[in-house]
Amino acid sequence: MTLEALQKEMIAAMKAKDKVRKVAISNLIAAVKKYGIDNGVRNNITEEMTDAVILKELKAAKEQIDTCPADRTEKLAEYKAKLAIIDEYCPKLLDDPVRIADIIKNL
């Protein structure tokens, strides 16, 4: 996944007035940009870097769900919606365990 593709997805979510999707994708974009800046490539963020951030955010969303108290149903629903959106960007990525290993090694 490229940063540009994520940005197009966010624009589509904005046009569809899908606030939950827009916020989740916006957070992904911010995380990708921060990762790029941290690695000194502000304007040349690679697909591998974007994929690494998506995997990291997927893990973080799963951890939020796992640690959320059961009585916080509204927050839990929010975390699950976020996870579902992030998960949409992972199928192609998750089918390639070698690529995942390379991405994780370079985090």
C-alpha positions as CSV (number, residue, x, y, z in Angstrom):
1,M,0.0,0.0,0.0
2,T,1.3,3.5,-0.8
3,L,0.8,6.7,1.1
4,E,-0.9,8.1,-1.9
5,A,-3.4,5.2,-2.0
6,L,-4.2,5.8,1.7
7,Q,-4.7,9.5,1.0
8,K,-7.2,8.7,-1.8
9,E,-9.0,6.3,0.6
10,M,-9.3,9.1,3.1
11,I,-10.7,11.5,0.5
12,A,-13.3,8.8,-0.5
13,A,-14.3,8.4,3.2
14,M,-14.6,12.2,3.5
15,K,-16.8,12.3,0.5
16,A,-18.9,9.4,1.8
17,K,-19.2,11.3,5.2
18,D,-17.9,8.1,6.9
19,K,-16.4,9.7,10.0
20,V,-15.1,6.5,11.6
21,R,-13.3,5.4,8.4
22,K,-11.9,8.9,7.8
23,V,-10.5,9.1,11.3
24,A,-9.0,5.6,11.1
25,I,-7.3,6.3,7.8
26,S,-6.2,9.7,8.9
27,N,-4.5,8.2,11.9
28,L,-2.8,5.7,9.6
29,I,-1.6,8.5,7.3
30,A,-0.3,10.4,10.3
31,A,1.6,7.3,11.6
32,V,3.1,6.7,8.1
33,K,4.3,10.3,7.8
34,K,5.8,10.2,11.3
35,Y,7.5,7.0,10.5
36,G,8.9,8.5,7.3
37,I,10.1,11.6,9.1
38,D,11.7,9.5,11.9
39,N,13.6,7.6,9.2
40,G,14.7,10.7,7.3
41,V,12.6,10.2,4.2
42,R,9.8,12.8,4.6
43,N,9.0,13.0,0.9
44,N,10.0,9.5,-0.3
45,I,8.0,7.1,1.9
46,T,8.2,3.7,0.3
47,E,5.4,1.1,0.1
48,E,7.4,-1.1,2.5
49,M,7.4,1.7,5.1
50,T,3.6,2.2,4.7
51,D,3.1,-1.6,5.1
52,A,5.2,-1.7,8.2
53,V,3.1,1.1,9.8
54,I,-0.1,-0.7,8.8
55,L,1.2,-3.9,10.6
56,K,2.2,-1.9,13.6
57,E,-1.2,-0.2,13.8
58,L,-3.0,-3.5,13.3
59,K,-1.1,-4.9,16.3
60,A,-1.9,-1.8,18.4
61,A,-5.6,-2.0,17.6
62,K,-5.7,-5.6,18.6
63,E,-3.9,-4.7,21.9
64,Q,-6.5,-2.0,22.5
65,I,-9.3,-4.5,22.1
66,D,-7.6,-7.0,24.3
67,T,-7.0,-4.6,27.1
68,C,-10.3,-2.7,27.0
69,P,-12.6,-3.5,29.9
70,A,-15.7,-5.4,28.9
71,D,-18.0,-2.8,30.5
72,R,-16.6,-0.1,28.1
73,T,-18.8,-1.3,25.3
74,E,-18.8,2.0,23.4
75,K,-15.0,2.2,23.4
76,L,-14.7,-1.5,22.5
77,A,-17.0,-1.0,19.5
78,E,-14.8,2.0,18.5
79,Y,-11.6,-0.2,18.7
80,K,-13.2,-3.0,16.7
81,A,-14.3,-0.6,14.0
82,K,-10.8,0.7,13.8
83,L,-9.4,-2.8,13.6
84,A,-11.8,-3.7,10.8
85,I,-10.7,-0.7,8.8
86,I,-7.0,-1.3,9.3
87,D,-7.5,-5.0,8.6
88,E,-8.8,-4.1,5.1
89,Y,-5.3,-3.0,4.1
90,C,-3.6,-6.2,5.3
91,P,-4.9,-9.2,3.2
92,K,-2.3,-8.9,0.5
93,L,0.3,-8.2,3.0
94,L,-0.6,-11.0,5.3
95,D,-0.4,-13.6,2.5
96,D,3.3,-13.1,2.2
97,P,5.0,-14.3,5.4
98,V,8.5,-13.6,4.0
99,R,7.6,-10.0,3.4
100,I,6.2,-9.6,6.8
101,A,9.4,-11.0,8.3
102,D,11.4,-8.5,6.3
103,I,9.2,-5.6,7.4
104,I,9.3,-6.6,11.1
105,K,13.1,-7.0,10.9
106,N,13.4,-3.4,9.6
107,L,11.1,-1.8,12.1
